[in-house]
């Protein structure tokens, strides 16, 4: 592993830092898994019953936040 690459523990490849997502709490500022492996892990988790339910719940909360902050009913045109 050279100083300008990171090793992904999942696929075991040395990749440039740009192949890893940002992670503010990590010392180097990069995620542990490369973007491709992280997407695969997320896809696999969301295929489980628990993952699907948590994704739905998260979507519902986000929708409620958007509606609460917008103030206008959905589909309403702005006043001219």
C-alpha positions in Angstrom: 0.0 0.0 0.0 1.5 3.3 -1.0 0.9 6.5 0.9 -1.4 7.8 -1.8 -3.7 4.8 -1.9 -6.2 3.2 0.6 -6.9 -0.5 1.0 -10.6 -1.5 0.9 -11.1 -4.3 3.5 -13.9 -5.8 1.5 -12.5 -6.1 -2.1 -8.9 -6.0 -0.9 -7.8 -3.5 -3.6 -5.5 -0.5 -3.3 -7.5 2.4 -4.6 -6.9 6.2 -4.8 -8.5 8.2 -2.0 -11.1 9.6 -4.4 -12.6 6.1 -4.7 -13.7 6.4 -1.0 -16.5 8.5 0.2 -16.0 11.3 2.7 -16.1 10.5 6.4 -15.7 13.5 8.7 -14.8 11.5 11.9 -12.0 9.5 10.3 -8.5 10.9 10.6 -7.8 10.9 6.9 -11.4 12.1 6.1 -12.2 9.0 4.0 -14.6 6.1 4.5 -13.3 2.6 5.3 -14.9 0.9 2.3 -14.7 2.0 -1.3 -17.8 3.5 -2.9 -18.5 0.3 -4.9 -18.3 -2.0 -1.9 -20.3 0.4 0.3 -23.1 0.5 -2.3 -23.1 -3.3 -2.4 -23.3 -3.5 1.4 -26.1 -1.0 1.4 -28.0 -2.8 -1.4 -27.7 -6.1 0.5 -28.9 -4.6 3.8 -31.9 -2.9 2.1 -32.9 -6.3 0.7 -33.5 -7.5 4.2 -36.9 -7.0 5.9 -35.3 -4.7 8.6 -33.5 -2.7 6.0 -36.6 -2.1 3.9 -38.6 -1.1 7.0 -35.9 1.4 8.1 -35.6 2.8 4.6 -39.4 3.3 4.5 -39.4 4.9 7.9 -36.6 7.2 7.0 -38.4 8.3 3.9 -41.6 9.0 5.9 -39.6 11.2 8.3 -37.9 13.1 5.5 -41.3 13.7 3.8 -42.8 15.0 7.0 -39.8 17.4 7.5 -40.1 18.7 4.0 -43.8 19.4 4.4 -43.3 21.0 7.8 -40.7 23.4 6.5 -42.3 24.3 3.1 -45.5 25.7 4.6 -47.3 25.4 1.3 -49.4 22.4 0.4 -47.9 20.0 -2.1 -48.7 21.0 -5.7 -49.7 24.6 -4.8 -48.4 27.2 -7.2 -46.6 30.2 -5.7 -48.6 33.4 -5.4 -47.8 36.0 -8.1 
